[in-house]
Amino acid sequence: MGSVRYAFRFGSWKPTKEEWMLASRCIQKEEKDRIAKFHFANDARAAMCGRLLLRKVIAESEFTDILWQDIKLARTDKGKPYLEDKNSIVDTDLATNFNFNASHQGDYAVVALESSWGCGIDVMKVEMPTVRVEEYFRLMNRQFTPAEWKTIKGAGTGKQQMEMFYRHWCLKESYIKAIGIGLGFDLQRISFKPETLTLSPGTITIDTQLVLDGCLATQWKFQETKLDDEHFVAVALRRPLGKESEPSIVPDFKHLTFSELTSSSQPILPPDEDYWNNFNKKRDKPQRK
Ligand SMILES: CC(C)(COP(=O)(O)OP(=O)(O)OC[C@H]1O[C@@H](n2cnc3c(N)ncnc32)[C@H](O)[C@@H]1OP(=O)(O)O)[C@@H](O)C(=O)NCCC(=O)NCCS
């Protein structure tokens, strides 16, 4: 399949010693070291699952010829992970733009893989702000265009407005992640126009349009859904240059168990009991309701 979507609920994953040690052996050393530095346990679990998801989709893809333990993920100067060994991408017309992206926030880590369309993904958990919704929106004013604020503020109750806010946030981040840049992009250049106002788990909504620098950006497609009542997810897809086709299938997210997440994994690093002891002392960051 040219398109893969997986989700793993790390928020309710309480790793056993064996699970955490297995996970930490199956990622690259620099990523293991980076994850060790997180203060909160849920941030460490989130980043760990993001890495495992990336390796899983690459190792299992029909468009690659590479084993889990041989995968070497590098990052662009802006931090976007990519597969270092381009020779391991199978040479088909479809796989000319083989790429992937991961996101982790709230309780979920997610990944999208595409064989030919460029992609970026973002997941967001809806949280009510600690200040009044109107005040929060005033503080965030520059993040969205006047047209987007009209949609957000017209969504109904405060909770519904916050849901529309997070949906738009996901869309913007998915776009930013597809083009691979981070901070510094002028968010006023992109404005989303959702056609379907309500998203629901199990249904992929594909009719949101992007206005880029004042013009309808028809080379971009967006796939949106909710993973559950609280989590929005958006996948931004950029049409490959010179291709007229639409994305062939619109895949829903497969929710993985830990054993599915690690089903293709192979240890790269030796066992490290201290790594578990370090993680086991950490606590989750308190979450807002
Ligand atoms: C880099 C950036 C895009 C990551 O987004 P985020 O929402 O903080 O984090 P996510 O959980 O969605 O994604 C993190 C993962 O994306 C990937 N990633 C990192 N940098 C990336 C980049 N420049 N492009 C694409 N993917 C990137 C990595 O896999 C990362 O996980 P890891 O570092 O644990 O391996 C973000 O830091 C950023 O700069 N965002 C723009 C800020 C902004 O203006 N947002 C307003 C939207 S309204």
The ligand as a Gaussian input file, in Angstrom:
#p B3LYP/6-31G(d) Opt

LIG

0 1
 C        9.003000      21.217000      14.169000
 C        7.565000      21.336000      14.509000
 C        6.808000      21.507000      13.204000
 C        7.072000      20.084000      15.253000
 O        5.738000      20.178000      15.568000
 P        5.136000      19.846000      17.019000
 O        3.675000      20.075000      16.897000
 O        5.893000      20.566000      18.055000
 O        5.427000      18.351000      17.298000
 P        4.773000      17.035000      16.680000
 O        4.535000      16.112000      17.792000
 O        3.660000      17.282000      15.744000
 O        5.943000      16.484000      15.787000
 C        7.140000      16.128000      16.340000
 C        7.806000      15.210000      15.341000
 O        7.799000      15.823000      14.044000
 C        9.002000      15.470000      13.369000
 N        9.648000      16.724000      13.037000
 C       10.556000      17.443000      13.736000
 N       10.881000      18.555000      13.059000
 C       10.153000      18.534000      11.930000
 C       10.064000      19.426000      10.816000
 N       10.774000      20.530000      10.745000
 N        9.207000      19.111000       9.834000
 C        8.476000      17.997000       9.880000
 N        8.540000      17.101000      10.903000
 C        9.366000      17.382000      11.912000
 C        9.811000      14.602000      14.326000
 O        9.521000      13.261000      14.052000
 C        9.247000      15.021000      15.662000
 O        9.346000      14.015000      16.642000
 P       10.726000      13.749000      17.385000
 O       11.462000      15.025000      17.440000
 O       10.332000      13.216000      18.717000
 O       11.400000      12.737000      16.525000
 C        7.318000      22.520000      15.488000
 O        8.303000      22.507000      16.448000
 C        7.216000      23.849000      14.898000
 O        8.182000      24.544000      14.738000
 N        5.970000      24.235000      14.568000
 C        5.633000      25.491000      14.013000
 C        5.072000      26.327000      15.101000
 C        3.880000      27.109000      14.730000
 O        3.998000      28.213000      14.280000
 N        2.690000      26.544000      14.954000
 C        1.470000      27.239000      14.816000
 C        0.414000      26.419000      14.154000
 S       -1.123000      27.303000      14.255000

